[in-house]
Every structure is written in C-alpha cells, then in structure tokens.
Amino acid sequence: RNKQPFVLAAPMSGADHAHDYQKMLRLIRKAEAAYAEKREYDVKRYVEQLRILPGFARHPNVRRLIKKMQAAS
C-alpha cells in the first residue's frame, strides 16, 4: 500500500502558459508550412513536438492539424 502523502502538482503560471501557447501556435505554423512544401520529415517532427507540449496535445487546433496530416498520408 502506498503511504506517501497526496500531493497536487504545482499549478502552471500564466506566463508559462502564455509561452507554451505561443510555442504551440509557432509549431502549427511551421508544420503547415512544411506540409505545403512537402517536407514530410519536418511535419512529423513538428507534430511530435506538439504532442509532447504539456497541456496542448488535445488542443482543437493541434487535433485538427494532426487529423489533416493523417488524412493526407
């Protein structure tokens, strides 16, 4: 039985969230540009970075981009 005390994760600051949100938007733009230029390796790399970005893997814009990339494959 686990006897460690229950600990909540520290909340993310607004500045950190804003930074990650801007990073998400930047990665989406890069992925779409790479897709338009048919650079498949770069598209996969950007999508992977989006998936591991904390709190944004299921963001509607990210999901829409991933679905678009999968449909084209």
Secondary structure, DSSP 8 states (H G I E B T S, - for coil): ---S---------HHHHHHHHHHHHHHHHHHHHHHHTT-HHHHHHHHHHHHHSTTTTT-HHHHHHHHHHHHH-
